[in-house]
Amino acid sequence: GVERRIEIPTLAECGDCDGSGSEDRKVETCNVCGGRGQVRVQRGIFAMQQACHNCDGRGQIISKPCKTCHGNGRVEEDKVLSVKVPAGVDTGDRIRLQGEGEAGPAGAPAGDLYVEVRVREHAIFTRDGDDLHCEVPVRISQAALGDAIRVATLGGEAEIRIPAETQTGKLFRLRGKGVKSVRSRTEGDLYCRVVVETPVNLTAEQRKLLEQFEATFIGEEARKHSPKSATFIDGVKGFWERMKS
């Protein structure tokens, strides 16, 4: 979780008239609507309710309007609030701040303020509910021979062991390393997807070693060590043979 300060425009109770809207704090009940703010109007066979024309729907008459709020009882101001954001909230979640909304008319209590959360995108993690996903780049040698890899989590670093002959797309699950649920207080999981990275900026010696390694992939040996590549090549050959027949 975290605590954030926000500044919002709002309607606050006028301090000069204590929200009454009256300079002398004297407010009279409207003698037309009886304080209801609405009057009944008959139009032929139809009857309807509409705002009282005498008090503009307020139900009250102010003989001496406050000069600061012009009789509204409220004034515009910017308010700075501290919002406690609990751990695990997601985009679209709302945080209720009781009594921090706009002041009510005619001195009525203030309403509540609802703060809608927007979670910024993370440079490493993507979120799916309470679970997190990330990509872990590994070298070809690490993927082929296996290795222990340090990965980032929300709480620090963790280690995953990459077995030999790991392919791109392999998922490793770290239980409890995801986001803490705001409802159940349990933690989601972190899914690490391996991406085998092709080396770049090779030295002459590294290139020579790779060429020697590639030369060992001949005939059935190539099929044994690269079954997916062999299956793809067989599929291409079969396609062209069917096209010719």
Secondary structure by P-SEA (a helix, b strand, c coil): cbbbbbbbbbbccccccccccccccccccccccccccbbbbbcccccccccccccccccccccccccccccccbbbbbbbbbbbbcccccccbbbbbcccccccccccbbbbbbbbbbbcccccccccccbbbbbbbbcccccccbbbbbbbccccbbbbbbcccccccbbbbbcccccccccccbbbbbbbbbbbcccccccaaaaaaaaaaaaaccaaaaaaacaaaaaaaaaaaaaaaaaac
